[in-house]
Amino acid sequence: MAEDMLHVMGWHNGDKEYSPFSEAEMSRRQGDIRTWMAENDVDAALFTSYHCINYYSGWLYCQFGRRYGMIVTQDRALTVSAGIDGGQPWRRSFGDNITYTDWRRDNFYRAVRQNLPGVRRLGIEFDHVSLDFRRQLGEALPGVEFVDVGQPSMWMRTIKSEEERRLIREGARVCDVGGAAVAEAVRAGVPEHEVAIASTNAMIREIARSFPYVELMDTWTWFQSGINTDGAHNPVTNRVVQSGDILSLNCFPMIFGYYTALERTMFCDHVDDASLDIWEKNVAVHRRGLELIRPGAKCNEIAAELNEMYRQWDLLQYRSFGYGHSFGVLCHYYGREAGVELREDIDTELKPGMVVSMEPMVMIPNGNPGAGGYREHDILIVTEDGAENITKFPFGPEHNVIRN
């Protein structure tokens, strides 16, 4: 036992810290997993992804090459963290926490094995566990049958509670703060990165002002100009904005692991006729898409109707991705609720409590009239009889030709 304590220990340094979610909310989430376990004869679940550990515990880990986990049984929930994190995982976790030291390669698996005695069927995230990770789990837990918990958890997360919707509304409000900072900073002669810095700093300060104790991490801005607008996820560069440039505003505050977004097409100083025509058509698709988001609508049917609008203008060939996606615990480097994406191959029916974006985009290749990427993005909460648009920053040519 003494030898084991050198490898796995309780490192409960300090008290539990502020969470935007109540004890009842976190108990509900863990209770949903326990219900699924009971119905499927699963003894325990071992979560390993950023999004699931954050969703069920409130703690967001920093991987840096180490393993992290969260164990849920019928009577216990605990996160598994590395010694390098100190007591922070304990303070942020709803439930218990154990710490393993990482001077031996197998100590994560030792911690997992010690806390899963007698388990016969274990839920793991098939979409997150690599082949190598799966092999190591099998060696640490011989004779245990692995069952997928990733897909069931994803469907549970797609319906947002009232507390989640409240936090997402706050995120949308912070997005608007970032958007205003972009509009203030843009002018010919200013490089992309300076505009992005102004937006990110404004959002971080607003998050810090709005919550009593929050980890300020991962909020970011992608601000693109000219040819850099052709991809929705193109990184910020030091390209200098020029008069007449097409611009793409992308603000992403991260609050307790929850992602929100504001994306807008803009132009610096003026917009030429060819660009204005494409922009107005994309705005028309966006407006129609906002009308289509309602309970009972199917993701693929929304995509099909909006495709017809692009097709009549011969722009469908320039569409570059789906029309929207689910929101919640996700980020640009982790998480996705893939069952709720507004694409032709997803037939999910929208339900009250889901939170989705509408974000049509077309990309006109360089050298053509109106070249660049055009995209508008709003966040909507599906209600019992429609949808609530929680994005307030205006879109379209009448608002976003920026003349500073």
C-alpha positions in Angstrom: 0.0 0.0 0.0 2.8 2.4 0.8 4.4 1.7 -2.5 1.1 2.4 -4.3 0.8 5.8 -2.5 4.0 6.9 -4.3 2.1 6.6 -7.6 -1.5 7.4 -6.9 -2.8 9.8 -4.2 -5.5 12.3 -3.2 -4.1 15.8 -3.7 -6.9 17.9 -2.4 -5.3 21.3 -2.2 -7.7 24.1 -1.3 -11.5 24.3 -1.5 -13.9 23.7 -4.4 -14.1 26.8 -6.7 -16.9 28.8 -8.4 -18.9 27.1 -11.1 -21.6 28.6 -13.2 -23.5 25.4 -12.8 -25.5 24.3 -9.7 -25.1 21.1 -7.8 -28.5 20.0 -9.2 -27.3 20.6 -12.7 -24.1 18.6 -12.4 -25.9 15.8 -10.5 -28.4 15.7 -13.4 -25.6 15.2 -16.0 -23.9 12.5 -14.0 -27.4 10.9 -13.3 -28.1 10.7 -17.0 -24.9 8.6 -17.5 -25.8 6.4 -14.6 -29.3 5.8 -16.1 -27.7 4.8 -19.4 -25.3 2.5 -17.6 -28.1 0.8 -15.7 -30.1 0.3 -18.9 -27.2 -1.1 -20.8 -25.6 -3.3 -18.1 -22.5 -1.1 -18.0 -20.7 -1.1 -14.6 -18.8 2.2 -15.0 -17.8 4.8 -17.6 -14.2 6.1 -18.2 -14.3 9.5 -20.0 -11.1 10.7 -21.5 -12.0 13.6 -23.9 -11.8 17.3 -23.1 -15.4 17.8 -23.8 -16.9 14.9 -21.8 -14.6 15.4 -18.7 -15.5 19.1 -18.8 -19.2 18.4 -19.2 -19.5 15.9 -16.4 -17.1 17.4 -13.9 -16.6 21.1 -14.8 -12.8 20.7 -15.1 -10.9 21.2 -18.4 -7.6 19.5 -18.5 -4.3 20.6 -20.2 -2.9 17.5 -21.8 0.7 18.2 -22.7 1.3 14.5 -23.6 -0.3 13.0 -20.5 -3.4 10.9 -19.9 -6.5 12.2 -18.2 -9.8 10.6 -17.3 -13.1 10.7 -15.4 -14.6 7.6 -13.8 -18.3 7.5 -13.2 -19.8 4.5 -11.3 -23.3 4.2 -9.8 -22.1 5.7 -6.5 -19.0 7.7 -7.3 -17.5 10.3 -9.8 -13.9 11.2 -9.8 -11.4 12.8 -12.2 -8.0 11.4 -12.7 -5.2 13.9 -13.2 -1.4 14.2 -13.3 0.7 15.6 -10.5 1.9 18.5 -12.6 -1.6 20.0 -12.3 -1.4 20.2 -8.5 -4.8 20.6 -6.8 -6.5 22.5 -9.6 -8.3 19.5 -10.9 -9.7 18.8 -7.5 -10.8 22.4 -7.0 -12.6 22.4 -10.4 -14.1 18.9 -10.3 -17.7 18.2 -9.3 -16.9 15.0 -7.4 -13.7 13.5 -6.2 -10.2 13.6 -7.7 -7.2 11.4 -7.6 -3.7 12.3 -8.8 -1.1 10.1 -10.3 2.6 10.8 -10.5 4.1 10.6 -13.9 7.6 9.3 -13.3 6.4 5.9 -14.2 4.8 5.4 -17.6 1.9 3.3 -16.4 0.7 5.3 -13.5 -2.4 6.6 -15.2 -3.5 3.0 -15.8 -2.6 2.1 -12.2 -4.9 4.8 -11.0 -7.7 3.7 -13.3 -7.3 0.0 -12.3 -7.4 0.8 -8.6 -10.7 2.7 -9.0 -12.5 0.2 -11.1 -12.5 -3.0 -9.0 -14.8 -5.8 -10.2 -15.8 -3.9 -13.4 -16.9 -6.3 -16.2 -18.3 -3.8 -18.8 -16.7 -0.4 -19.1 -17.9 2.5 -21.2 -15.2 4.3 -23.1 -15.3 6.9 -25.8 -14.7 5.0 -29.0 -14.3 8.3 -31.0 -11.5 9.5 -28.7 -9.5 6.4 -27.7 -6.7 5.7 -30.1 -5.6 2.2 -31.1 -2.6 2.5 -28.8 -4.7 3.8 -25.9 -7.2 1.0 -26.4 -4.4 -1.6 -26.2 -3.0 -0.1 -23.0 -6.5 0.0 -21.4 -6.9 -3.7 -22.3 -3.6 -4.6 -20.7 -4.5 -2.6 -17.5 -8.0 -4.1 -17.3 -7.7 -7.7 -18.5 -11.1 -9.4 -19.2 -13.0 -6.1 -19.2 -15.4 -5.6 -22.1 -15.4 -2.1 -23.6 -18.7 -0.5 -24.6 -19.0 2.9 -26.5 -20.2 5.7 -24.3 -19.1 8.5 -26.7 -22.2 8.4 -28.9 -24.8 8.2 -26.0 -23.1 11.0 -24.3 -23.1 13.2 -27.4 -26.9 12.8 -27.7 -27.3 13.7 -24.0 -25.2 16.9 -24.5 -27.2 18.1 -27.6 -30.1 19.2 -25.4 -29.0 22.1 -23.3 -30.4 22.8 -19.8 -31.6 26.2 -18.7 -28.3 26.8 -16.9 -26.3 25.9 -20.1 -28.5 28.2 -22.2 -27.9 31.0 -19.7 -24.1 30.6 -20.0 -24.4 30.4 -23.8 -26.3 33.7 -23.9 -23.5 35.3 -21.9 -21.0 33.9 -24.5 -23.1 35.4 -27.3 -23.1 38.8 -25.5 -19.3 38.6 -25.2 -19.0 37.8 -28.9 -20.8 41.1 -29.6 -18.2 42.9 -27.5 -15.4 41.3 -29.6 -17.2 42.3 -32.8 -17.5 45.9 -31.7 -13.8 45.9 -31.0 -13.0 44.6 -34.5 -15.2 47.3 -36.1 -13.4 49.9 -34.1 -9.9 48.6 -34.9 -10.3 48.0 -38.7 -8.8 50.5 -41.1 -6.5 50.4 -44.1 -2.9 50.0 -43.0 -3.6 48.0 -39.9 -2.4 44.3 -39.9 -4.8 41.5 -39.2 -3.1 40.5 -36.0 -3.6 43.9 -34.4 -7.3 43.8 -35.1 -7.5 40.3 -33.6 -5.6 41.3 -30.5 -8.0 44.2 -29.9 -11.0 41.8 -30.2 -9.5 39.0 -28.0 -8.4 41.4 -25.3 -11.9 43.1 -25.2 -13.6 39.7 -24.8 -11.2 38.4 -22.1 -11.7 41.6 -20.1 -15.5 41.2 -20.4 -15.4 37.6 -19.3 -13.2 38.5 -16.3 -15.6 41.3 -15.4 -18.7 39.1 -15.7 -17.8 36.1 -13.5 -16.6 36.0 -9.9 -13.8 33.5 -10.5 -13.1 32.2 -14.0 -10.2 30.6 -15.8 -9.3 32.9 -18.7 -8.1 30.5 -21.4 -8.7 29.8 -25.1 -10.7 32.9 -26.0 -9.5 33.8 -29.5 -10.2 35.8 -32.7 -9.7 34.9 -36.3 -9.6 38.1 -38.4 -9.0 37.5 -42.1 -8.6 39.9 -45.0 -8.4 39.6 -48.8 -7.5 36.1 -50.0 -7.2 34.9 -46.3 -11.0 35.0 -46.1 -11.3 31.9 -48.4 -11.3 29.5 -45.4 -13.5 29.7 -42.3 -10.7 28.5 -40.1 -7.7 30.3 -41.6 -5.4 31.6 -38.9 -4.6 35.3 -38.3 -1.6 36.6 -40.2 0.3 39.9 -40.3 -1.2 40.8 -43.7 -2.0 44.6 -43.8 -5.6 45.5 -44.5 -6.1 47.5 -47.7 -8.9 49.8 -48.7 -11.6 47.8 -50.5 -10.6 44.5 -48.9 -13.1 41.9 -48.1 -12.8 41.1 -44.3 -14.0 38.2 -42.2 -14.7 38.8 -38.5 -14.6 35.7 -36.2 -14.9 36.1 -32.4 -14.8 33.1 -30.1 -15.0 33.6 -26.4 -14.5 30.4 -24.3 -16.2 30.4 -20.9 -15.9 27.3 -18.6 -15.3 25.2 -21.7 -18.3 26.5 -23.6 -17.7 27.9 -27.1 -19.7 30.7 -28.7 -19.1 32.5 -32.0 -19.8 35.6 -34.0 -18.8 35.7 -37.7 -19.5 38.5 -40.1 -18.5 39.6 -43.6 -17.1 43.1 -43.7 -15.4 45.4 -46.2 -12.8 48.1 -45.6 -14.0 51.6 -46.7 -16.0 50.5 -49.8 -17.4 47.4 -51.6 -17.4 46.9 -55.4 -20.6 46.0 -57.3 -19.6 42.3 -57.9 -18.8 41.8 -54.3 -21.9 43.5 -53.1 -24.1 41.3 -55.3 -22.6 38.1 -53.8 -22.7 39.5 -50.3 -26.4 40.3 -50.6 -27.2 36.9 -52.0 -25.3 35.2 -49.1 -27.2 37.4 -46.6 -30.5 36.3 -48.3 -29.5 32.7 -47.7 -28.6 33.5 -44.1 -32.0 35.2 -43.5 -33.9 32.2 -44.9 -31.8 29.8 -42.8 -32.7 31.7 -39.7 -36.4 31.3 -40.5 -35.9 27.5 -41.1 -34.5 26.7 -37.6 -37.4 25.5 -35.6 -38.5 22.4 -33.7 -39.3 19.5 -36.0 -37.1 20.8 -38.9 -34.5 18.2 -40.1 -30.9 19.2 -40.6 -30.7 17.7 -44.1 -34.0 19.4 -45.2 -32.7 22.8 -44.1 -29.5 22.2 -46.1 -31.5 21.1 -49.2 -33.7 24.2 -49.2 -30.7 26.6 -48.8 -28.8 24.7 -51.6 -31.6 25.6 -54.0 -31.1 29.3 -53.3 -27.4 29.0 -54.1 -28.2 26.9 -57.1 -30.5 29.4 -58.7 -27.6 32.0 -58.6 -25.0 29.4 -59.8 -23.2 29.8 -56.4 -23.7 26.2 -55.0 -20.3 25.2 -56.5 -18.7 27.8 -54.2 -20.3 26.6 -50.9 -17.5 25.3 -48.7 -19.1 23.5 -45.6 -22.4 22.8 -43.8 -24.9 25.5 -42.8 -24.4 25.2 -39.0 -23.7 23.1 -36.0 -24.5 22.4 -32.4 -23.1 24.5 -29.5 -21.9 23.6 -26.0 -18.7 22.1 -24.7 -16.5 22.3 -27.7 -13.5 24.2 -29.1 -11.3 24.5 -32.2 -9.1 21.8 -30.9 -11.6 19.5 -29.2 -15.3 18.4 -29.2 -18.1 18.2 -31.7 -21.7 17.2 -31.4 -21.7 15.7 -34.9 -25.3 14.5 -34.7 -26.6 18.0 -35.0 -24.9 19.6 -38.1 -26.9 21.2 -40.8 -25.7 19.1 -43.7 -27.2 16.9 -46.3 -26.1 13.6 -44.6 -27.5 14.4 -41.2 -31.3 13.7 -40.7 -31.5 14.7 -37.1 -34.7 16.5 -36.1 -34.2 19.8 -34.2 -35.7 19.7 -30.7 -36.4 22.4 -28.0 -33.2 23.0 -26.0 -30.8 22.4 -28.9 -28.5 25.3 -29.7 -27.4 25.7 -33.3 -25.7 28.1 -35.6 -26.8 29.4 -39.0 -23.7 30.2 -41.0 -23.9 29.9 -44.8 -20.6 30.5 -46.6 -19.5 30.8 -50.2 -15.9 31.2 -51.4 -15.3 32.9 -54.8 -11.8 31.9 -56.0 -9.1 34.6 -56.5 -9.1 36.3 -59.8 -12.9 36.2 -60.2 -15.2 39.2 -59.7 -16.2 39.4 -56.1 -13.3 37.1 -55.0 -13.2 36.1 -51.3 -15.1 34.3 -48.6 -18.6 35.5 -47.5 -20.0 34.2 -44.2 -22.6 35.3 -41.7 -23.1 33.4 -38.4 -25.8 33.7 -35.7 -26.5 31.4 -32.7 -30.1 30.2 -32.1 -31.7 28.4 -29.2 -34.5 26.1 -30.4 -37.7 26.8 -28.4 -41.1 25.0 -28.2 -42.5 27.0 -31.1 -39.6 28.5 -32.9 -36.1 29.7 -32.2 -34.5 32.6 -30.3 -31.6 34.3 -32.0 -29.2 35.4 -29.3 -26.7 37.1 -31.6 -27.2 40.8 -31.7 -24.3 42.1 -33.8 -25.8 43.3 -37.1 -25.0 41.7 -40.5 -25.1 42.8 -44.1 -23.8 45.7 -46.3 -25.8 48.4 -44.6 -23.9 47.8 -41.3 -20.5 46.3 -42.1 -18.7 48.5 -44.7 -16.3 49.8 -42.2 -15.1 53.4 -42.6 -12.8 54.5 -39.8 
